């Protein structure tokens, strides 16, 4: 790849690079393990279509080695290996001045993972907060909280040694940032999020037949109770947060039903 093409990619373009030039270093990844089913699903998509069927990988240049550090797209990266791809579509994510490429890759990947459809586990969030507090002591609690997907007050408590584990933050879309502007997950749109949710739910239903199994009046009630318990577990018994999430989902579906009925 030429210097010109790399410069173009760093400006937001997508380019193809040999897969062998991309370095997947676990020290630059906020997660602790791959979701093998997710890798298999992505590999199936790559086999049935072109590389463009899924978003490009995000990589940080490592000029000294001439390689690229994988910052986001680990499941896609491994899926490309599964289908014996020789190249990958990538976006270049430049490191900040003086920042080590691996740290830049970790920071970028963490920011995306904290708001992804496959959220970080509690253990992964704890590790991320610990790492950012150590590596960036100058960052505010709000900066670290946003990056890790936890509340800034929780980060503050962690700094003071008041908590050993971390709960998730409130919806970041309702939290004003330090500059007074509303903050939203990067590069996310309603269309992208909706397509991801519907695709994942449809695949789950196709494999397990959930709608058919839990469609009766009693089964629907049982599923509702089970969802309540699952939400409470997901948000570590922060029932108020779980209720906010459930209401948000309910409002999405209500609007979806209205829109679909207008199509009829």
Secondary structure, DSSP 8 states (H G I E B T S, - for coil): --HHHHHHHHTT--EEEEGGGEE--GGG-S-SS--HHHHHHHHHHHHHS-GGGS--EEEEEETTTTEEEEEE-HHHHHHHHHTT-SEEEEEE----TT--HHHHHHHHHHHHHTTSSS---HHHHHHHHHHHHHH-TTS-HHHHHHHHTS-HHHHHHHHTT--SS----S-GGGSB-TTS-B---TT--HHHHHHHHHHHHHHHHHHH-HHHHT-SHHHHHHHHHHHHHHHHHHTTT-HHHHHHHHHHHHHHHHHHHHHHHHH-
